Amino acid sequence: MAKFAKPADGSWTEHFGLDTAPVSYADSIDPAHYELEREAIFKKTWLNVGRMEQLPRTGAYFTRELDVAGTSVIVVRDASGTARAFHNICRHRGNKLVWQDYPREETSGVCRQFTCKYHGWRYDLEGALTFVQQQKEFFDLDMSEFGLAPVRCEVWAGFIFVNLDDDAQPLVDYMGQMGADIADYPFEKFTQVHKYRAEVGSNWKLFIDAFMEFYHAPVLHAKQAVDEESRKLQEVGFEALWYDVDGDHGMVSSWGGMAPPKDENMVKPIERVLRSGLFGVWDAPDIGIEELPPGLNPAGHKAWGIDSFLFFPNFMILVWKPNWYLTYHYWPTGEGSHIFEGTLYFVPPTNAYERLQQELAVVTFKEYALQDGNTLEATQSMITSGAVDTFPLCDQEVMLRHLHTVARRYVDDHVKATAPESPVSISAAS
């Protein structure tokens, strides 16, 4: 018997028109398929690279290494306040334009212009070439033709996205109704930022799988609660309040995230002392809204605690009831590896106690998230073995089916679009 209402179709999986048969994870272990994903997905879709708060003034910039797409980009705030993006390459001899001591490391700062470390070519904040060392030594050089190579850059709700496909649809259209329904959440008020990063030995989709279902939480994360509460959670199991699909994107709305808990004995002593923990600070700050945007808590359930949104391909936003949020990014580095980034956003603390509350939430959540990391490395090692090639998924894993279906569709469409035309046979032509 379901704990929460399900669609009239009988299950969320059937409601979204997805197959209920066991699934193959061949798309997560095949090197050739991974190379197709790089071309079909990561060079064609909108990729979140940061927020506008990272560009507080004219000339503020940061770089992002997009290895999966084979490039590095500069993101900068120009004189008009617009976020622009460029390939991080000098037009003279192809040197990486912006870097510090180590070319592979990302960097940030403020400048009036970008100057190449190799031969001193300079570019303004709009990407125009403004200075060439010993310009007279070149042959009919038209400086207007050698500005920085632009990358499409657009902003949604303060989040900065880039797209390497000049023909891609506008970002606001790509984010769809799911994005529109949360765009009015005051993301800009959460300027206390904590980040962590990990290299994970699993396919990028497998980590997304872990965060788009909570079916595993009572088991894998049992030690996050006191022993008695953990046993209760395992007996009850997990069901989400709501699922939704909007084109390529999906979301899970879940109960839990209670801050404070119904009974303080449910949590560990340090959480009681600091009134904080895995689900955030117990005393939710005022963020200036009287009601949630329509995309949050779509079930309207009083037990609601968190909504997890996946904006395809690799960007997740998790909004928590106690007025904080976090983001996840999954950057592929191979068919069996990726870089995982977690970023937590809080309203700035006003005193040392509030800062300690936030720090406890940060370290607790870091432990929680990385418990999935080594588990997924164990998953990757065994699906790669080929000992078993199909796996049953329950209704609480509906978003996994959706993600892999969408990703395979991108690859299939790319293969069809790039396949050479079959030559016309003589017999057919005659």
ABEGO torsion letter per residue (X at the ends): XBABBBBAAGBAAAAAGBBABBBBAAAAABAAAAAAAAAAAAAABBBBAEBAAABABBGBBBBBBBAAAGBBBBBBBBAAGBBBBBBBBBAAAGBBABBBABAABBBBEBBABBBBAAAGBBBBAAGBBABBBGAAABBGBBAAAABBBBBBBBBBGGBBBBBABAABBBAAAAAEAAAAAAAABBAAABABBBBBBBBBBBBAAAAAAAAABAAAAAAAAAAABBAAAAAAAAAAEBBBABBBBBEABBBBBBBEGBOBBABAAABBAAAAAAGBEAAEBABBBBAGBABBBAABGAAGBAABABBBBBBOAABBBBBBAAGBBBBBBBBBAEAABBBBBBBBBBBBBABAAAAAAAAAAAAAAAAAAAAAAAAAAAAAAAAAAGABABBBBBAAAAAAAAAAAAAAAAAAAAAAAABBBBBBBAAAAX
